[in-house]
Amino acid sequence: MSNFVDYVKIHCKSGHGGAGSAHLRREKYIPKGGPDGGDGGRGGHVIMKGNANEWTLLPLRYTRHVKAERGENGGKNQLTGAYGADVYIEVPIGTIAKNEDGEIIGEILEDGQEIILMEGGMGGKGNEHFKSSTNQTPRFAQPGMEGQEGYVIFELKILADVGLVGFPNAGKSTLLSAVSAAKPKIADYAFTTLTPNLGIVDYRNYKSFVMADIPGIIEGAAEGKGLGHRFLRHIERNSILLFLIPADSEDHFQEFKILENELKEYNPELLDKDFIISISKSDLLDEELKKEIAAEFPENKQPLFFSGVTGEGLTELKDAIWKQLHG
C-alpha cells in the first residue's frame, strides 16, 4: 500500500453546548433568594490545523469519526460551565476541506493555521438571564444547543515550485532522481509513478527549489480516465509547469498539445501558468535530430533538451526553471 494519501472523508461532530443552570439562592439570611444559575459551556469545536511536518493524509486514512467534547452545565453562584475540549485534525500544508456538497470550508496554506470545521454548540443561559420585574425567581434555564455534524472531505494538493507534466514513461521520475535526493520508483512500464513524489533540487549558491513528480497524464485524464482528477488536482498548486516529451515520441509537438488540452479541459486557468517545454531522453538524439524536433515547435515554444541518465542539459534546465521562478 502506498504511504501517500491525498483524499479522505471523515464524519465530524462538534460538542453539544452545556445547559444553563436554574439554581436559586438558598442562603440563611436571604429568605427569598433570586436566580443564581450560571451559563452552560460551549461545546468543543472540530478544527483543522496545518502541520508542516506532515506531507500525506495517511494518518487520517482509517479515521472514520471525530467527536468533540460536550460543554459542562452551568453551576450555582452564576458559574459558567467549562467549554468542551476542541478536537484538532492535523493536516499537511496544501490541504483543502470541503463539505458533502463540494463547497470549500477552508484551505491550509501555512504551518499552524487553524480553521474551524464544525462549531461547538452554544451553552444555554442560566436563569439569571430570565429575571424580570414580573418574574423575580425564574425556575427555568436554557438548554445547550446541538453541535454541528456532517462529513468533511479532505483533499491534499501538492505544493511545489515546479510540477512535471508528461505521459507515462516520459522520464519524470528519472529527472527527479537525477537532480534531487528523491528516490521514486523507476521501471520500463507505464504508470510506474502512482503517487506524487517531491524532491529538493539544489541550485547555485546554496539555493534550491521543490520539484514534484506527479503521475503521468493519459489522453482523457480530464474526463477521469487513468488516474484522472487525482493527478490533475496536484498540478493546480505548482508555480510553474515543466512539460516532458520523450525523445522517442512519434510526434513531439502533438504530444505537447494533447497534454496542454488535458490541462485546459480540467481547468483553463492552468494554462495561465508559466511553463517550460523539454525533450527528455536526449541521449538518444544527435544534433541533427535535435534540430528536426525543435523545428516542430513554434519559435515562442522552443524546447530544452536534457537526459536524466547522462546529465546532459540538466544545468541549463535548472537555470531555465530558476529564471521562470524568479525572473
Residue pairs with C-beta under 8 A, 6 or more apart in sequence:
2 194
2 195
3 56
3 58
4 55
4 56
4 58
4 195
4 196
5 56
5 57
5 58
5 60
5 61
5 156
6 56
6 57
6 155
6 156
6 157
6 158
6 195
6 196
6 230
6 233
6 234
7 57
7 153
7 154
7 155
7 156
7 230
8 57
8 60
8 61
8 63
8 153
8 154
9 151
9 152
9 153
9 154
10 60
10 63
10 64
10 65
10 66
10 89
10 151
10 152
10 154
11 64
11 65
11 66
11 149
11 150
11 151
12 46
12 65
12 66
12 67
12 89
12 117
12 118
12 148
12 149
12 150
12 151
12 152
13 46
13 65
13 66
13 67
13 68
13 118
13 147
13 148
13 149
14 43
14 44
14 45
14 46
14 68
14 118
14 119
14 120
14 121
14 147
14 148
14 149
15 42
15 43
15 44
15 45
15 67
15 68
15 69
15 70
15 71
15 84
15 85
15 120
15 121
15 147
16 43
16 70
16 71
16 84
16 120
16 121
16 144
16 145
16 146
16 147
17 40
17 41
17 42
17 43
17 70
17 71
17 120
17 121
17 122
17 123
17 124
17 144
17 145
17 146
17 147
18 40
18 41
18 42
18 43
18 70
18 71
18 72
18 73
18 74
18 81
18 82
18 84
18 123
18 124
18 144
19 40
19 73
19 74
19 123
19 124
19 141
19 142
19 143
19 144
20 37
20 38
20 39
20 40
20 73
20 74
20 123
20 124
20 125
20 126
20 127
20 129
20 141
20 142
20 143
20 144
21 36
21 37
21 38
21 39
21 40
21 73
21 74
21 75
21 76
21 79
21 126
21 127
21 141
22 35
22 37
22 126
22 127
22 138
22 139
22 140
22 141
23 35
23 36
23 37
23 38
23 74
23 75
23 76
23 126
23 127
24 33
24 34
24 35
24 36
24 37
24 127
24 137
24 139
25 33
25 34
25 35
25 36
26 33
27 33
32 136
32 137
33 137
34 131
34 136
34 137
35 126
35 127
35 128
35 130
35 131
35 137
35 138
36 76
36 77
36 78
36 126
36 127
36 128
37 74
37 75
37 76
37 78
37 126
37 127
37 128
37 141
38 74
38 75
38 76
38 77
38 78
38 79
38 80
38 81
38 126
38 128
39 74
39 80
39 81
39 123
39 124
39 125
39 126
39 129
40 71
40 72
40 73
40 74
40 80
40 81
40 123
40 124
40 125
40 126
40 142
40 143
40 144
41 71
41 72
41 73
41 74
41 80
41 81
41 82
41 83
41 84
41 123
42 71
42 83
42 84
42 120
42 121
42 122
42 123
43 68
43 69
43 70
43 71
43 83
43 84
43 120
43 121
43 122
43 123
43 144
43 145
43 147
44 68
44 69
44 70
44 71
44 83
44 84
44 85
44 86
44 87
44 120
44 147
45 68
45 86
45 87
45 116
45 117
45 118
45 119
45 120
46 66
46 68
46 86
46 87
46 89
46 116
46 117
46 118
46 148
46 152
47 86
47 87
47 88
47 89
47 114
47 115
47 116
47 117
48 88
48 89
48 91
48 95
48 97
48 106
48 108
48 114
48 115
48 117
48 154
49 88
49 89
49 90
49 91
49 108
49 112
49 113
49 114
49 115
50 90
50 91
50 92
50 93
50 95
50 108
50 109
50 110
50 111
50 112
50 113
50 114
51 90
51 91
51 92
51 93
51 111
52 92
52 93
52 111
54 90
54 91
54 92
55 92
55 198
56 92
56 156
57 91
57 92
57 95
57 154
57 156
59 90
60 89
60 91
60 154
63 89
66 87
66 89
67 87
68 84
68 85
68 86
68 87
68 118
68 120
68 147
69 84
69 85
69 87
70 84
70 144
71 81
71 82
71 83
71 84
71 120
71 121
71 123
71 144
72 81
72 82
72 83
72 84
73 81
73 144
74 80
74 81
74 123
74 124
74 126
74 141
75 81
78 126
78 128
80 123
81 123
83 120
84 120
86 120
88 114
89 117
89 154
91 108
91 154
91 156
92 108
92 156
93 108
93 109
93 110
93 111
93 159
94 107
94 108
94 109
94 156
94 157
94 158
94 159
94 237
95 107
95 108
95 154
95 155
95 156
95 157
96 104
96 106
96 107
96 108
96 154
96 155
96 156
96 157
97 104
97 105
97 106
97 107
97 115
97 117
97 152
97 153
97 154
98 104
98 105
98 152
98 153
98 155
99 105
99 150
99 151
99 152
99 153
100 150
100 151
100 153
102 153
105 115
105 117
105 152
106 115
106 117
107 115
108 115
117 152
118 147
118 148
118 149
118 150
118 152
119 147
119 148
120 147
121 144
121 145
121 146
121 147
121 148
122 144
122 145
123 144
123 145
124 141
124 142
124 143
124 144
124 145
125 141
125 142
126 141
126 142
127 138
127 139
127 140
127 141
129 142
130 138
130 140
130 141
131 137
131 138
132 138
155 233
157 233
157 234
157 236
157 237
158 196
158 198
158 212
158 214
158 234
158 237
158 238
159 210
159 237
159 238
160 198
160 210
160 211
160 212
160 237
160 238
160 239
161 209
161 210
161 211
161 238
161 239
161 240
161 321
161 325
162 209
162 210
162 211
162 212
162 238
162 239
162 240
162 241
162 242
162 321
162 325
163 211
163 212
163 214
163 234
163 235
163 238
163 240
163 241
163 242
164 172
164 175
164 176
164 211
164 212
164 213
164 214
164 242
164 244
165 214
165 217
165 235
165 241
165 242
165 243
165 244
165 259
165 263
165 275
166 172
166 216
166 217
166 243
166 244
166 245
166 246
166 259
166 280
167 216
167 217
167 218
167 246
167 255
167 259
168 190
168 191
168 192
168 193
168 215
168 216
168 218
169 188
169 189
169 190
169 192
169 216
169 246
170 216
170 244
170 245
170 246
170 280
171 244
171 246
171 280
171 281
171 308
172 193
172 213
172 214
172 216
172 244
172 280
173 184
173 185
173 186
173 192
173 193
173 197
173 213
174 186
174 280
174 308
174 309
175 211
175 213
175 244
175 280
175 306
175 308
176 182
176 184
176 197
176 199
176 211
176 213
177 183
177 184
177 186
177 199
177 308
178 308
178 309
178 311
178 314
179 199
179 201
179 202
179 211
179 308
179 314
179 318
180 199
180 200
180 201
180 202
180 211
181 199
181 200
182 197
182 198
182 199
182 200
182 213
184 192
184 193
184 197
184 213
185 192
185 193
186 192
190 216
191 215
191 216
191 226
191 227
193 213
193 214
193 215
193 216
194 215
194 227
195 215
196 212
196 213
196 214
196 215
196 234
197 212
197 213
198 210
198 211
198 212
198 213
199 210
199 211
199 212
199 213
200 208
200 209
200 210
200 211
201 208
201 209
201 210
201 211
201 318
201 321
202 208
203 209
203 318
203 322
204 322
207 322
209 321
209 322
209 325
211 242
212 234
212 238
214 231
214 234
214 235
215 227
215 230
215 231
216 226
216 227
216 231
217 226
217 231
217 232
217 259
217 262
218 225
218 226
219 225
219 258
219 262
220 226
220 262
221 227
221 228
221 229
221 231
221 232
221 262
221 266
222 228
222 229
222 232
222 262
222 263
222 265
222 266
223 265
229 266
232 262
232 263
232 266
232 267
235 241
235 263
235 266
235 270
236 267
236 270
238 273
239 273
239 274
239 325
240 273
240 274
240 275
240 276
240 321
240 324
240 325
241 263
241 270
241 273
241 274
241 275
241 276
242 275
242 276
242 278
242 321
243 256
243 259
243 260
243 275
243 276
243 277
243 278
244 278
244 280
245 252
245 255
245 256
245 277
245 278
245 279
245 280
245 303
246 279
246 280
246 281
247 279
247 280
247 281
247 282
247 284
247 285
247 289
247 293
247 305
248 281
248 284
249 255
251 296
252 279
252 293
252 296
252 297
252 303
253 296
253 297
256 277
256 297
256 301
260 271
263 270
263 271
264 270
264 271
274 324
276 304
276 317
276 320
276 321
276 324
277 297
277 301
277 302
277 303
277 304
278 303
278 304
278 305
278 306
278 317
279 285
279 290
279 293
279 303
279 304
279 305
279 306
280 306
280 307
280 308
281 307
281 308
281 309
282 290
282 305
282 306
282 307
282 312
282 313
283 307
283 309
283 310
283 312
285 293
285 305
290 305
293 303
294 302
294 303
297 303
304 313
304 316
304 317
304 320
305 312
305 313
306 312
306 313
306 314
306 316
306 317
307 313
307 314
308 314
